[in-house]
Amino acid sequence: MGAQNVSVIGSNVMTADALATGLMILTPEEAWQLADRLELEVLLVVREQGGFRNRLTPGFPVLDAAARG
């Protein structure tokens, strides 16, 4: 299983897109560790048995509290 989507909040769209692309090629745990080390605001959507799980950094903006599940 692995990351199905990565969203990054960045200072500009090109940087955010490049970071999200780079994080997609890593395992979800590697992506999370790198995002933490670089102090990024990210949303990882991870496929797990039985469905998907959202993993967000604390500063990632959320419009719906259910998205944190």
CORHUVEN-V783762 format. One record per residue. RES is the residue in three letters. SS is DSSP state (H for helix, E for strand, - for the rest). PHI is phi in whole degrees, 0 to 359 (none if undefined). PSI is psi in whole degrees, 0 to 359 (NA if undefined). Layout:
res: {RES & RES}
ss: {SS & SS}
phi: {PHI & PHI}
psi: {PSI & PSI}
This chain:
res: {MET & GLY & ALA & GLN & ASN & VAL & SER & VAL & ILE & GLY & SER & ASN & VAL & MET & THR & ALA & ASP & ALA & LEU & ALA & THR & GLY & LEU & MET & ILE & LEU & THR & PRO & GLU & GLU & ALA & TRP & GLN & LEU & ALA & ASP & ARG & LEU & GLU & LEU & GLU & VAL & LEU & LEU & VAL & VAL & ARG & GLU & GLN & GLY & GLY & PHE & ARG & ASN & ARG & LEU & THR & PRO & GLY & PHE & PRO & VAL & LEU & ASP & ALA & ALA & ALA & ARG & GLY}
ss: {- & - & E & E & E & E & E & E & E & - & - & - & H & H & H & H & H & H & H & H & H & H & H & H & - & - & - & H & H & H & H & H & H & H & H & H & H & - & - & - & E & E & E & E & E & E & E & E & - & - & E & E & E & E & E & E & - & - & - & - & - & - & - & - & H & H & H & H & -}
phi: {none & 192 & 292 & 259 & 204 & 227 & 242 & 233 & 267 & 226 & 290 & 208 & 294 & 294 & 294 & 299 & 295 & 297 & 295 & 298 & 297 & 298 & 292 & 295 & 276 & 267 & 292 & 304 & 291 & 297 & 297 & 297 & 296 & 293 & 300 & 295 & 297 & 272 & 57 & 269 & 261 & 225 & 236 & 253 & 256 & 248 & 279 & 231 & 301 & 90 & 152 & 235 & 226 & 267 & 233 & 238 & 286 & 302 & 269 & 288 & 292 & 232 & 269 & 232 & 301 & 295 & 296 & 286 & 289}
psi: {163 & 185 & 132 & 338 & 143 & 127 & 137 & 134 & 122 & 177 & 336 & 163 & 323 & 319 & 314 & 318 & 316 & 318 & 316 & 318 & 315 & 319 & 331 & 332 & 352 & 165 & 159 & 321 & 319 & 318 & 317 & 316 & 319 & 317 & 319 & 314 & 323 & 359 & 47 & 155 & 113 & 157 & 120 & 128 & 114 & 131 & 129 & 166 & 127 & 0 & 211 & 156 & 136 & 135 & 117 & 145 & 156 & 330 & 0 & 126 & 135 & 131 & 336 & 122 & 333 & 337 & 337 & 348 & NA}
